[in-house]
């Protein structure tokens, strides 16, 4: 097995589709997925050859492994930050590596947050680097008349041009030689809306090299997810819990620092969606008691499903007790024009803000509902509560339930809290405020949603509306979850 390394430089804004929350917001990933490179090269292959068994082997059955392409700057490669590396909110140079000792001995963990940058690790130093994005507004086109709609505006978030991404393809040498020929045409178009304005890029270089020599590691050792990870249990369902991951690896996990995501994608050529899976997001990290028996295969071929599409790239990594920032790039602030914000722009930005907050509330509600195990309440009670959630007096209606229904809620648990306690006004208010605050403070580039809200004087989402969005999605997902065992019994 060998590695074909390549570098792509963006020559125009490039949209790599992320999750699209609504009709006016199209978000962009911060990397180039393996599927993007796979699709581009598959198209070039079909221009010269036919869709035969060789095509199927190389591009559809894992004959080649297309890893994700991540940012490269000044010849330094950057990757997602491990989830157990935190940065002090007040002192950006103060880093903390989460482990059993630091969790028990750090005075105030709430002073720290996740590292919101890509990193390059060099022993006990890291270098931080953020991706650069741009935001472009467009009028929706009426394709029947060919004329833009005056009052329908949407925006595209895109990667700025002149950024370089480095990636690699793993495979047999003869297969990679064939791919090398396909990479000789330097100009490529990638991503969404591939036009003169979007998606233009060039292949700077590509070259074959041997895979790095495999080595043994001291134990315990960290298993670090370089890319999103899809793991399935014996029944074909995606799993994200530590116990299930231990079964797959065959080793005991001492500590785990993870974030759960979801992958959904469409194959344009087939005009069909691929199955949707829960994922462990890139940066998730596990402290293993020992190396898995197949650790050498994992290093080369990846872990989990769809590894040839960029998922499941992992590394075994040692982390120091203390880590430091090597340097920090200084950003130049752009002077803002001294004019009033146009009303239409304020409305568009306001809609973007609200939809991003709504999307986060929906996701967190469904994520929380998914943590219920062996609930005692019925589908009918869940449906009744879903109806309550759309009313303005939800919390009063909960207290008016009969004793049997309240007892069912008290016998259903989310973690250490029963469902009746969970649905109290104080708890739901606290949860919603935390979700909104966290989402508002996530920075994209040098600004956050909170900065956006203040700058454009956007009205905050009302508490009542936030209750409805969160609770209706919580009970909707819970009702769907309760329906699963019934279907199995009927079969």
LOKE-474360 format. One record per residue (C-alpha): residue in three letters; y, x, z. Coordinates in Angstrom, 2 decimals, padded with zeros to 5 digits, always signed. Each point is the difference from the previous one (the first is absolute). Layout:
{type = ala y = Y x = X z = Z};
...
//
This chain:
{type = unk y = +000.00 x = +000.00 z = +000.00};
{type = unk y = +003.53 x = +001.15 z = -000.81};
{type = unk y = +003.56 x = -001.19 z = +000.47};
{type = unk y = +002.49 x = -000.75 z = -002.77};
{type = unk y = +003.45 x = +000.27 z = +001.54};
{type = unk y = +003.10 x = -001.39 z = -001.67};
{type = unk y = +003.67 x = -000.67 z = +000.68};
{type = unk y = +002.08 x = -002.91 z = -001.28};
{type = unk y = +003.80 x = -000.03 z = -000.05};
{type = unk y = +001.78 x = -003.35 z = -000.17};
{type = unk y = +002.70 x = -000.07 z = -002.68};
{type = unk y = +001.06 x = -003.61 z = +000.66};
{type = unk y = -000.15 x = -002.40 z = +002.96};
{type = unk y = -003.65 x = -000.90 z = +000.48};
{type = unk y = -001.41 x = -003.15 z = +001.59};
{type = unk y = -003.41 x = +000.44 z = +001.60};
{type = unk y = -000.76 x = -003.53 z = +001.16};
{type = unk y = -000.45 x = -000.51 z = +003.70};
{type = unk y = -000.29 x = -003.38 z = +001.71};
{type = unk y = +002.30 x = -002.54 z = -001.63};
{type = unk y = +001.29 x = -002.27 z = +002.71};
{type = unk y = +001.95 x = -002.56 z = -002.07};
{type = unk y = +001.61 x = -000.80 z = -003.32};
{type = unk y = +003.02 x = +002.24 z = +000.57};
{type = unk y = -001.60 x = +003.05 z = +001.62};
{type = unk y = -002.26 x = +002.52 z = -001.72};
{type = unk y = -000.83 x = +002.89 z = +002.32};
{type = unk y = -001.15 x = +003.44 z = -001.10};
{type = unk y = -002.66 x = +002.33 z = +001.39};
{type = unk y = +000.99 x = +003.48 z = +001.12};
{type = unk y = -002.78 x = +001.70 z = -001.97};
{type = unk y = -001.81 x = -000.29 z = -003.33};
{type = unk y = -003.43 x = -001.61 z = +000.59};
{type = unk y = -003.13 x = +001.40 z = -001.56};
{type = unk y = -000.38 x = -003.30 z = -001.85};
{type = unk y = +003.27 x = +000.64 z = -001.85};
{type = unk y = -001.21 x = +003.35 z = -001.31};
{type = unk y = -003.45 x = -001.45 z = -000.70};
{type = unk y = +001.51 x = -002.82 z = -002.08};
{type = unk y = +002.29 x = +002.34 z = -001.94};
{type = unk y = -002.85 x = +002.37 z = -000.89};
{type = unk y = -002.41 x = -002.85 z = -000.78};
{type = unk y = +002.54 x = -001.30 z = -002.51};
{type = unk y = +000.28 x = +003.41 z = -001.64};
{type = unk y = -003.79 x = +000.33 z = -000.10};
{type = unk y = -000.34 x = -003.32 z = -001.83};
{type = unk y = +002.59 x = +001.09 z = -002.57};
{type = unk y = -002.34 x = +002.82 z = -001.08};
{type = unk y = -003.47 x = -001.27 z = +000.92};
{type = unk y = -001.72 x = -003.35 z = +000.55};
{type = unk y = -000.81 x = -001.94 z = +003.14};
{type = unk y = -003.57 x = +001.29 z = +000.30};
{type = unk y = -002.27 x = +000.94 z = +002.90};
{type = unk y = +001.84 x = +003.32 z = +000.34};
{type = unk y = +003.29 x = -001.86 z = +000.52};
{type = unk y = -001.65 x = -002.23 z = +002.57};
{type = unk y = -001.46 x = +003.00 z = +001.86};
{type = unk y = +003.26 x = +001.93 z = +000.09};
{type = unk y = +002.48 x = -002.75 z = +000.79};
{type = unk y = -001.90 x = -002.94 z = +001.48};
{type = unk y = -002.99 x = +001.45 z = +001.88};
{type = unk y = +001.45 x = +002.97 z = +001.86};
{type = unk y = -000.94 x = +002.82 z = -002.36};
{type = unk y = +003.50 x = +001.31 z = +000.69};
{type = unk y = +001.92 x = -000.29 z = +003.26};
{type = unk y = +003.72 x = -000.69 z = -000.56};
{type = unk y = +001.82 x = +000.88 z = +003.20};
{type = unk y = +003.49 x = -001.27 z = +000.81};
{type = unk y = +003.00 x = +002.10 z = -001.04};
{type = unk y = +002.40 x = +000.82 z = +002.82};
{type = unk y = +003.49 x = +001.48 z = +000.10};
{type = unk y = +000.52 x = +003.67 z = -000.77};
{type = unk y = +003.35 x = +001.69 z = +000.59};
{type = unk y = +000.83 x = +003.69 z = -000.39};
{type = unk y = -003.73 x = +000.64 z = -000.65};
{type = unk y = -000.93 x = -001.51 z = +003.38};
{type = unk y = -002.39 x = -002.97 z = +000.09};
{type = unk y = +000.73 x = -002.85 z = +002.42};
{type = unk y = -002.44 x = -002.59 z = +001.36};
{type = unk y = +000.11 x = -003.06 z = +002.28};
{type = unk y = +000.66 x = +000.89 z = +003.64};
{type = unk y = -002.93 x = -000.44 z = +002.43};
{type = unk y = +000.51 x = -003.09 z = +002.15};
{type = unk y = -000.31 x = +001.99 z = +003.22};
{type = unk y = +003.08 x = +002.13 z = -000.72};
{type = unk y = +003.10 x = -001.66 z = +001.44};
{type = unk y = +003.70 x = +000.88 z = -000.20};
{type = unk y = +002.55 x = -000.52 z = +002.77};
{type = unk y = +002.50 x = -002.73 z = -000.88};
{type = unk y = +002.94 x = +001.94 z = +001.46};
{type = unk y = -001.04 x = +003.56 z = -000.85};
{type = unk y = -001.55 x = +000.28 z = -003.47};
{type = unk y = -001.25 x = +003.54 z = +000.75};
{type = unk y = -002.05 x = -001.19 z = +002.99};
{type = unk y = -003.55 x = -000.78 z = -001.17};
{type = unk y = -002.97 x = -001.26 z = +001.98};
{type = unk y = -003.69 x = +000.07 z = -000.91};
{type = unk y = -001.71 x = -003.02 z = +001.53};
{type = unk y = -003.20 x = +000.69 z = +001.87};
{type = unk y = -001.53 x = -000.99 z = +003.32};
{type = unk y = +002.06 x = +002.61 z = +001.88};
{type = unk y = +003.40 x = -000.75 z = -001.56};
{type = unk y = -000.49 x = -003.77 z = +000.34};
{type = unk y = -000.59 x = +000.39 z = +003.74};
{type = unk y = +002.65 x = +002.66 z = +000.62};
{type = unk y = +002.93 x = -000.86 z = -002.27};
{type = unk y = +002.78 x = -001.60 z = +002.03};
{type = unk y = +001.06 x = -002.63 z = -002.52};
{type = unk y = -002.05 x = -000.51 z = -003.14};
{type = unk y = +002.43 x = -002.71 z = -001.14};
{type = unk y = +002.51 x = +002.77 z = -000.76};
{type = unk y = -002.24 x = +001.05 z = -002.92};
{type = unk y = -000.68 x = -001.54 z = -003.40};
{type = unk y = -002.22 x = +000.74 z = -002.99};
{type = unk y = +001.10 x = +002.80 z = -002.30};
{type = unk y = +001.56 x = -001.88 z = -002.91};
{type = unk y = -000.33 x = +002.84 z = -002.51};
{type = unk y = -002.59 x = +001.85 z = -002.00};
{type = unk y = -000.96 x = +003.31 z = +001.58};
{type = unk y = -001.38 x = +003.43 z = -000.76};
{type = unk y = -001.92 x = +001.55 z = +002.90};
{type = unk y = -000.09 x = +003.75 z = +000.62};
{type = unk y = -001.89 x = +000.82 z = +003.20};
{type = unk y = +002.29 x = -001.24 z = +002.79};
{type = unk y = +002.98 x = -000.76 z = -002.27};
{type = unk y = +000.67 x = -002.88 z = -002.34};
{type = unk y = +002.57 x = -000.48 z = -002.73};
{type = unk y = +001.33 x = -003.51 z = -000.66};
{type = unk y = +000.93 x = -001.47 z = -003.37};
{type = unk y = +001.01 x = -003.56 z = -000.93};
{type = unk y = -000.48 x = -001.70 z = -003.34};
{type = unk y = +003.09 x = -001.06 z = -001.90};
{type = unk y = +000.27 x = -003.62 z = -001.18};
{type = unk y = +002.53 x = -001.98 z = -001.99};
{type = unk y = +000.63 x = -003.74 z = -000.19};
{type = unk y = +000.86 x = -001.70 z = -003.30};
{type = unk y = +001.07 x = -003.62 z = -000.44};
{type = unk y = -000.98 x = -002.08 z = -003.03};
{type = unk y = +000.53 x = -003.49 z = -001.35};
{type = unk y = -003.19 x = -001.91 z = -000.70};
{type = unk y = -000.47 x = -000.50 z = -003.74};
{type = unk y = -000.79 x = -003.35 z = -001.57};
{type = unk y = -002.65 x = +001.08 z = -002.52};
{type = unk y = +000.30 x = -003.25 z = -001.96};
{type = unk y = +003.67 x = +000.61 z = -000.83};
{type = unk y = +000.15 x = +003.77 z = +000.50};
{type = unk y = +003.09 x = -000.47 z = +002.19};
{type = unk y = +000.26 x = +001.15 z = +003.66};
{type = unk y = +000.14 x = -002.73 z = +002.64};
{type = unk y = +003.44 x = +000.12 z = +001.59};
{type = unk y = -000.90 x = -000.95 z = +003.55};
{type = unk y = -003.47 x = +001.56 z = +000.40};
{type = unk y = +000.22 x = +003.60 z = +001.22};
{type = unk y = -002.81 x = +002.27 z = +001.17};
{type = unk y = -000.25 x = +003.69 z = +000.80};
{type = unk y = -002.34 x = +002.87 z = -000.62};
{type = unk y = -000.49 x = +002.78 z = +002.54};
{type = unk y = -000.95 x = +003.17 z = -001.88};
{type = unk y = -000.67 x = +003.68 z = +000.57};
{type = unk y = +002.99 x = +002.05 z = -001.08};
{type = unk y = -000.44 x = +002.34 z = -002.99};
{type = unk y = -000.34 x = +003.80 z = +000.26};
{type = unk y = -002.61 x = -000.24 z = +002.77};
{type = unk y = -003.30 x = +001.83 z = -000.48};
{type = unk y = -003.43 x = -001.31 z = +001.04};
{type = unk y = -003.10 x = +002.17 z = +000.22};
{type = unk y = -003.53 x = -001.34 z = -000.26};
{type = unk y = -003.52 x = +000.97 z = -000.96};
{type = unk y = -003.12 x = -001.32 z = -001.67};
{type = unk y = -003.46 x = +001.01 z = +001.29};
{type = unk y = -002.99 x = +000.18 z = -002.31};
{type = unk y = -002.41 x = +002.09 z = -002.03};
{type = unk y = +001.59 x = +002.78 z = -002.05};
{type = unk y = -000.97 x = -001.45 z = -003.39};
{type = unk y = +001.54 x = -003.36 z = +000.92};
{type = unk y = +003.19 x = +001.63 z = +001.25};
{type = unk y = +000.28 x = +002.01 z = -003.21};
{type = unk y = +000.07 x = -003.30 z = -001.87};
{type = unk y = +002.70 x = -001.36 z = +002.36};
{type = unk y = +002.01 x = +003.21 z = -000.46};
{type = unk y = +000.20 x = -000.76 z = -003.72};
{type = unk y = +001.31 x = -003.48 z = +000.79};
{type = unk y = +002.74 x = +001.53 z = +002.16};
{type = unk y = +001.37 x = +002.17 z = -002.81};
{type = unk y = +002.30 x = -002.81 z = -001.10};
{type = unk y = +002.75 x = +000.62 z = +002.54};
{type = unk y = +002.01 x = -003.22 z = -000.16};
{type = unk y = -001.48 x = -002.90 z = +001.96};
{type = unk y = +001.04 x = -003.45 z = +001.15};
{type = unk y = -001.23 x = -001.18 z = +003.35};
{type = unk y = +000.60 x = -002.82 z = +002.43};
{type = unk y = +001.46 x = -003.46 z = -000.49};
{type = unk y = +002.50 x = -001.10 z = -002.69};
{type = unk y = -000.64 x = +003.05 z = -002.18};
{type = unk y = +003.14 x = -000.06 z = -002.13};
{type = unk y = +002.73 x = +002.40 z = -000.99};
{type = unk y = +001.49 x = -000.60 z = +003.45};
{type = unk y = -003.16 x = +000.24 z = +002.12};
{type = unk y = -003.21 x = +002.00 z = +000.17};
{type = unk y = +000.75 x = +003.06 z = -002.14};
{type = unk y = -001.54 x = +003.24 z = +001.27};
{type = unk y = -001.32 x = +003.31 z = -001.26};
{type = unk y = -003.08 x = +002.01 z = +000.92};
{type = unk y = +001.38 x = +003.38 z = +001.07};
{type = unk y = -003.32 x = +001.83 z = +000.10};
{type = unk y = -003.72 x = -000.37 z = +000.62};
{type = unk y = -002.68 x = +002.54 z = +000.73};
{type = unk y = -003.63 x = +000.25 z = +001.13};
{type = unk y = -000.99 x = +001.76 z = +003.19};
{type = unk y = -002.99 x = +000.25 z = +002.32};
{type = unk y = -000.18 x = -002.30 z = +003.00};
{type = unk y = +000.89 x = +001.80 z = +003.26};
{type = unk y = -002.97 x = +001.45 z = +001.83};
{type = unk y = -001.48 x = -002.38 z = +002.55};
{type = unk y = +000.12 x = +001.16 z = +003.59};
{type = unk y = -001.20 x = -000.99 z = +003.44};
{type = unk y = +002.45 x = -001.35 z = +002.54};
{type = unk y = +000.14 x = +000.27 z = +003.78};
{type = unk y = -000.64 x = -003.23 z = +001.88};
{type = unk y = +001.41 x = -002.37 z = +000.96};
{type = unk y = +001.83 x = -000.25 z = -003.34};
{type = unk y = +002.47 x = -002.44 z = -001.53};
{type = unk y = -000.88 x = -002.08 z = -003.07};
{type = unk y = +003.32 x = -000.59 z = -001.80};
{type = unk y = +000.43 x = -002.64 z = -002.73};
{type = unk y = +002.05 x = +001.54 z = -002.82};
{type = unk y = -000.15 x = -003.31 z = -001.89};
{type = unk y = -000.81 x = -003.61 z = +000.89};
{type = unk y = -003.61 x = -000.49 z = +001.04};
{type = unk y = -002.29 x = -002.93 z = -000.89};
{type = unk y = -003.10 x = -000.31 z = +002.18};
{type = unk y = -002.58 x = -002.78 z = -000.40};
{type = unk y = -002.73 x = -001.03 z = +002.42};
{type = unk y = -003.55 x = -000.92 z = -000.94};
{type = unk y = +001.13 x = -003.51 z = -000.92};
{type = unk y = +002.67 x = +001.20 z = -002.43};
{type = unk y = +002.98 x = -000.86 z = +002.21};
{type = unk y = +002.83 x = +002.48 z = +000.51};
{type = unk y = +000.09 x = +001.46 z = +003.52};
{type = unk y = +002.73 x = +001.76 z = +001.96};
{type = unk y = -001.31 x = +000.10 z = +003.58};
{type = unk y = -001.02 x = +003.22 z = +001.71};
{type = unk y = -003.53 x = -001.25 z = +000.74};
{type = unk y = -000.67 x = -000.81 z = -003.66};
{type = unk y = +001.43 x = +003.35 z = -001.13};
{type = unk y = -002.25 x = +001.78 z = +002.50};
{type = unk y = -003.02 x = -001.71 z = -001.59};
{type = unk y = +001.04 x = +001.16 z = -003.47};
{type = unk y = +000.73 x = +003.59 z = +001.07};
{type = unk y = -002.92 x = +000.26 z = +002.41};
{type = unk y = +002.18 x = +001.72 z = +002.63};
{type = unk y = +001.90 x = -001.01 z = +003.12};
{type = unk y = +003.79 x = -000.39 z = -000.36};
{type = unk y = +001.89 x = +001.28 z = +003.04};
{type = unk y = +003.49 x = -001.14 z = -001.06};
{type = unk y = +001.41 x = -002.01 z = -002.90};
{type = unk y = +003.55 x = -000.48 z = -001.26};
{type = unk y = +000.03 x = -002.41 z = -002.93};
{type = unk y = +001.99 x = -002.53 z = -001.98};
{type = unk y = -001.67 x = -002.87 z = -001.85};
{type = unk y = +001.10 x = -001.02 z = -003.47};
{type = unk y = -001.30 x = -002.05 z = -002.90};
{type = unk y = -000.62 x = +000.86 z = -003.61};
{type = unk y = +000.33 x = -002.42 z = -002.89};
{type = unk y = +000.15 x = +001.06 z = -003.61};
{type = unk y = -000.34 x = -001.40 z = -003.49};
{type = unk y = -001.73 x = +001.56 z = -002.99};
{type = unk y = +002.40 x = -000.77 z = -002.83};
{type = unk y = -002.59 x = +000.63 z = -002.71};
{type = unk y = -002.36 x = -002.53 z = +001.60};
{type = unk y = +002.78 x = -002.41 z = +001.03};
{type = unk y = -001.80 x = -000.35 z = +003.32};
{type = unk y = +000.49 x = +001.03 z = +003.60};
{type = unk y = -002.20 x = +002.45 z = +001.85};
{type = unk y = -001.45 x = -001.04 z = +003.38};
{type = unk y = +002.48 x = +000.15 z = +002.87};
{type = unk y = -000.91 x = +002.22 z = +002.96};
{type = unk y = +001.44 x = +000.96 z = +003.34};
{type = unk y = +000.68 x = +003.76 z = +000.08};
{type = unk y = +000.71 x = +002.77 z = +002.45};
{type = unk y = +003.35 x = +001.26 z = -001.24};
{type = unk y = +000.66 x = +003.61 z = -000.97};
{type = unk y = +000.83 x = +002.06 z = +003.08};
{type = unk y = -002.59 x = -001.73 z = +002.20};
{type = unk y = -001.79 x = +002.65 z = +002.04};
{type = unk y = -003.12 x = +000.16 z = +002.19};
{type = unk y = -001.15 x = +002.58 z = +002.52};
{type = unk y = -003.74 x = +000.45 z = -000.61};
{type = unk y = -002.41 x = +001.27 z = +002.65};
{type = unk y = -001.83 x = +001.94 z = -002.72};
{type = unk y = -000.12 x = +000.34 z = -003.78};
{type = unk y = -001.89 x = -002.69 z = -001.97};
{type = unk y = -003.24 x = +001.23 z = -001.53};
{type = unk y = +001.39 x = -000.56 z = -003.51};
{type = unk y = +003.44 x = +001.51 z = +000.73};
{type = unk y = -000.21 x = +002.36 z = -002.98};
{type = unk y = -000.52 x = -002.90 z = -002.43};
{type = unk y = +002.84 x = -001.90 z = +001.70};
{type = unk y = +002.39 x = +002.91 z = -000.61};
{type = unk y = -000.80 x = +000.05 z = -003.72};
{type = unk y = -000.73 x = -003.60 z = -000.96};
{type = unk y = +001.97 x = -001.87 z = +002.64};
{type = unk y = -000.97 x = -002.69 z = +002.50};
{type = unk y = -000.53 x = -003.70 z = -000.56};
{type = unk y = +000.40 x = -002.07 z = -003.16};
{type = unk y = +001.99 x = +000.45 z = -003.23};
{type = unk y = +000.43 x = +003.70 z = +000.68};
{type = unk y = +000.32 x = +000.69 z = -003.76};
{type = unk y = +003.19 x = -002.13 z = +000.03};
{type = unk y = +001.77 x = +002.09 z = +002.64};
{type = unk y = -001.31 x = -001.72 z = +003.13};
{type = unk y = -001.91 x = +001.81 z = +002.73};
{type = unk y = +001.38 x = +003.54 z = -000.32};
{type = unk y = -000.45 x = +001.56 z = +003.44};
{type = unk y = +000.31 x = +003.41 z = +001.61};
{type = unk y = -001.45 x = +001.52 z = +003.15};
{type = unk y = +002.98 x = +001.40 z = +001.85};
{type = unk y = +000.82 x = +001.93 z = +003.15};
{type = unk y = +003.28 x = -000.87 z = +001.74};
{type = unk y = +001.88 x = +002.26 z = +002.43};
{type = unk y = +000.98 x = -001.10 z = +003.50};
{type = unk y = +003.68 x = +000.08 z = -000.97};
{type = unk y = +001.64 x = -000.23 z = -003.42};
{type = unk y = +003.51 x = +000.82 z = -001.19};
{type = unk y = +002.24 x = -000.86 z = -002.97};
{type = unk y = +000.59 x = +002.99 z = -002.25};
{type = unk y = +003.25 x = -001.37 z = -001.37};
{type = unk y = +001.67 x = -003.26 z = -000.89};
{type = unk y = +001.62 x = -000.83 z = -003.30};
{type = unk y = +003.61 x = -001.06 z = +000.30};
{type = unk y = +001.04 x = -003.02 z = -002.00};
{type = unk y = +003.43 x = -000.42 z = -001.55};
{type = unk y = +001.54 x = -003.36 z = +000.77};
{type = unk y = +001.40 x = -001.90 z = -002.96};
{type = unk y = +003.45 x = -001.48 z = +000.57};
{type = unk y = -000.04 x = -003.79 z = -000.19};
{type = unk y = +002.53 x = -001.76 z = -002.23};
{type = unk y = +002.84 x = -001.70 z = +001.88};
{type = unk y = -000.51 x = -003.42 z = -001.59};
{type = unk y = -001.47 x = -003.28 z = +001.17};
{type = unk y = -003.67 x = -000.59 z = -000.74};
{type = unk y = -000.39 x = -002.55 z = -002.87};
{type = unk y = -001.27 x = -003.36 z = +001.25};
{type = unk y = -003.01 x = -000.05 z = -002.35};
{type = unk y = -001.04 x = +003.47 z = +001.17};
{type = unk y = +000.34 x = -001.05 z = +003.64};
{type = unk y = -002.22 x = -003.05 z = -000.69};
{type = unk y = -002.62 x = +002.11 z = -001.79};
{type = unk y = -000.09 x = +002.63 z = +002.75};
{type = unk y = -000.15 x = -002.76 z = +002.60};
{type = unk y = -003.05 x = -001.51 z = -001.74};
{type = unk y = -001.64 x = +003.43 z = -000.20};
{type = unk y = +000.60 x = +000.57 z = +003.72};
{type = unk y = -001.38 x = -003.41 z = +001.02};
{type = unk y = -003.07 x = +000.24 z = -002.22};
{type = unk y = -000.87 x = +003.45 z = +001.30};
{type = unk y = +000.23 x = -001.27 z = +003.59};
{type = unk y = -002.02 x = -003.14 z = -000.88};
{type = unk y = -002.68 x = +002.14 z = -001.69};
{type = unk y = -000.27 x = +002.20 z = +003.08};
{type = unk y = -000.27 x = -003.02 z = +002.33};
{type = unk y = -002.73 x = -001.51 z = -002.20};
{type = unk y = -001.97 x = +003.25 z = -000.18};
{type = unk y = +000.21 x = +000.65 z = +003.75};
{type = unk y = -000.96 x = -003.61 z = +000.77};
{type = unk y = -003.14 x = +000.19 z = -002.16};
{type = unk y = -000.81 x = +003.45 z = +001.38};
{type = unk y = +000.21 x = -001.36 z = +003.55};
{type = unk y = -002.11 x = -003.08 z = -000.84};
{type = unk y = -002.68 x = +002.29 z = -001.44};
{type = unk y = -000.47 x = +001.66 z = +003.43};
{type = unk y = -001.47 x = -003.17 z = +001.56};
{type = unk y = -003.70 x = +000.39 z = +000.62};
{type = unk y = -002.40 x = -002.91 z = +000.67};
{type = unk y = +002.78 x = -002.59 z = +000.48};
{type = unk y = -001.03 x = -003.21 z = +001.79};
{type = unk y = +002.55 x = -002.26 z = -001.63};
{type = unk y = -000.90 x = -002.18 z = -002.98};
{type = unk y = +001.40 x = -000.11 z = -003.52};
{type = unk y = +001.50 x = -003.39 z = +000.76};
{type = unk y = +001.91 x = +001.38 z = +003.00};
{type = unk y = +001.19 x = +002.96 z = -002.08};
{type = unk y = +001.17 x = -002.44 z = -002.70};
{type = unk y = +001.82 x = -002.11 z = +002.61};
{type = unk y = +001.76 x = +003.11 z = +001.35};
{type = unk y = +000.92 x = +000.98 z = -003.54};
{type = unk y = +001.69 x = -003.40 z = -000.35};
{type = unk y = +001.79 x = +000.52 z = +003.34};
{type = unk y = +001.30 x = +003.37 z = -001.21};
{type = unk y = +002.08 x = -001.67 z = -002.73};
{type = unk y = +001.89 x = -002.10 z = +002.57};
{type = unk y = +003.08 x = +001.05 z = +001.96};
{type = unk y = -001.59 x = -000.78 z = +003.39};
{type = unk y = -003.26 x = +001.98 z = -000.38};
{type = unk y = -000.08 x = +001.34 z = +003.57};
{type = unk y = +000.60 x = -003.45 z = +001.50};
{type = unk y = -002.78 x = -001.45 z = -002.16};
{type = unk y = -002.42 x = +002.72 z = +001.18};
{type = unk y = +000.57 x = -001.02 z = +003.61};
{type = unk y = -000.76 x = -003.63 z = -000.89};
{type = unk y = -003.53 x = +000.76 z = -001.24};
{type = unk y = -002.83 x = -001.60 z = +001.94};
{type = unk y = -001.95 x = +001.99 z = +002.60};
{type = unk y = -003.00 x = +000.56 z = -002.32};
{type = unk y = +002.17 x = +001.61 z = -002.68};
{type = unk y = +001.87 x = +002.15 z = +002.51};
{type = unk y = -003.31 x = +001.16 z = +001.50};
{type = unk y = -001.16 x = +001.07 z = -003.48};
{type = unk y = +003.18 x = +002.01 z = -000.44};
{type = unk y = -000.52 x = +001.65 z = +003.39};
{type = unk y = -003.57 x = +001.00 z = -000.92};
{type = unk y = +001.11 x = +001.69 z = -003.27};
{type = unk y = +001.31 x = +003.53 z = +000.36};
{type = unk y = +002.23 x = +002.38 z = -001.93};
{type = unk y = -000.61 x = +003.32 z = +001.73};
{type = unk y = +000.58 x = -000.51 z = +003.74};
{type = unk y = +002.07 x = -003.19 z = -000.46};
{type = unk y = -001.39 x = -003.47 z = -000.53};
{type = unk y = +001.37 x = -002.09 z = -002.87};
{type = unk y = +001.85 x = -002.41 z = +002.30};
{type = unk y = +001.92 x = +002.90 z = +001.56};
{type = unk y = +000.50 x = +001.57 z = -003.40};
{type = unk y = +001.68 x = -003.18 z = -001.31};
{type = unk y = +002.58 x = -000.12 z = +002.78};
{type = unk y = +003.64 x = +000.00 z = -001.13};
{type = unk y = +000.77 x = +003.29 z = +001.79};
{type = unk y = -002.94 x = +001.84 z = -001.55};
{type = unk y = +000.58 x = -001.26 z = -003.57};
{type = unk y = +003.73 x = +000.71 z = +000.27};
{type = unk y = -000.70 x = +003.53 z = +001.20};
{type = unk y = -002.52 x = +000.57 z = -002.81};
{type = unk y = +002.31 x = -001.30 z = -002.73};
{type = unk y = +003.00 x = +001.98 z = +001.24};
{type = unk y = -002.11 x = +003.18 z = +000.05};
{type = unk y = -001.29 x = -000.63 z = -003.56};
{type = unk y = +003.50 x = -000.65 z = -001.38};
{type = unk y = +001.51 x = +002.97 z = +001.86};
{type = unk y = -002.75 x = +002.37 z = -001.20};
{type = unk y = +000.31 x = -001.17 z = -003.62};
{type = unk y = +003.79 x = +000.23 z = +000.09};
{type = unk y = -000.08 x = +003.59 z = +001.24};
{type = unk y = -002.47 x = +001.37 z = -002.58};
{type = unk y = +002.04 x = +002.27 z = -002.23};
{type = unk y = -000.27 x = +000.19 z = -003.78};
{type = unk y = +001.85 x = +003.14 z = -000.96};
{type = unk y = +002.96 x = +000.32 z = +002.38};
{type = unk y = +000.47 x = -003.71 z = +000.81};
{type = unk y = -001.93 x = -002.86 z = +001.57};
{type = unk y = -000.04 x = -003.79 z = -000.16};
{type = unk y = +002.16 x = -000.03 z = +003.12};
{type = unk y = +002.60 x = +002.14 z = -001.80};
{type = unk y = -000.24 x = -002.37 z = -002.96};
{type = unk y = +000.49 x = -003.09 z = +002.17};
{type = unk y = +003.03 x = +001.47 z = +001.73};
{type = unk y = +001.59 x = +001.38 z = -003.18};
{type = unk y = -000.32 x = -003.28 z = -001.92};
{type = unk y = +000.61 x = -002.15 z = +003.11};
{type = unk y = -003.25 x = -001.89 z = -000.55};
{type = unk y = -000.69 x = -002.83 z = +002.43};
{type = unk y = -002.99 x = +000.67 z = +002.25};
{type = unk y = -003.11 x = -002.15 z = -000.36};
{type = unk y = +000.05 x = -002.81 z = +002.56};
{type = unk y = -002.52 x = +000.08 z = +002.83};
{type = unk y = -001.28 x = -003.46 z = -000.96};
{type = unk y = -000.65 x = +001.03 z = -003.60};
{type = unk y = -001.74 x = +003.19 z = +001.13};
{type = unk y = -002.24 x = -002.08 z = +002.31};
{type = unk y = -001.04 x = -002.22 z = -002.90};
{type = unk y = -000.75 x = +002.87 z = -002.40};
{type = unk y = -002.02 x = +001.98 z = +002.56};
{type = unk y = -001.92 x = -002.87 z = +001.62};
{type = unk y = -000.81 x = -001.95 z = -003.19};
{type = unk y = -001.53 x = +003.13 z = -001.57};
{type = unk y = -001.78 x = +000.88 z = +003.24};
{type = unk y = -001.76 x = -003.38 z = +000.16};
{type = unk y = -000.58 x = -000.16 z = -003.75};
{type = unk y = -001.88 x = +003.32 z = +000.07};
{type = unk y = -001.81 x = -000.97 z = +003.21};
{type = unk y = -001.14 x = -003.26 z = -001.60};
{type = unk y = -001.34 x = +001.90 z = -003.01};
{type = unk y = -001.79 x = +002.42 z = +002.29};
{type = unk y = -001.63 x = -002.86 z = +001.92};
{type = unk y = -001.29 x = -001.44 z = -003.29};
{type = unk y = -002.09 x = +003.10 z = -000.84};
{type = unk y = -002.99 x = -000.62 z = +002.34};
{type = unk y = -000.26 x = -003.62 z = -001.22};
{type = unk y = -000.42 x = +001.11 z = -003.57};
{type = unk y = -002.71 x = +002.46 z = +000.98};
{type = unk y = -001.95 x = -002.66 z = +001.91};
{type = unk y = +000.19 x = -002.44 z = -002.93};
{type = unk y = -001.49 x = +002.63 z = -002.27};
//
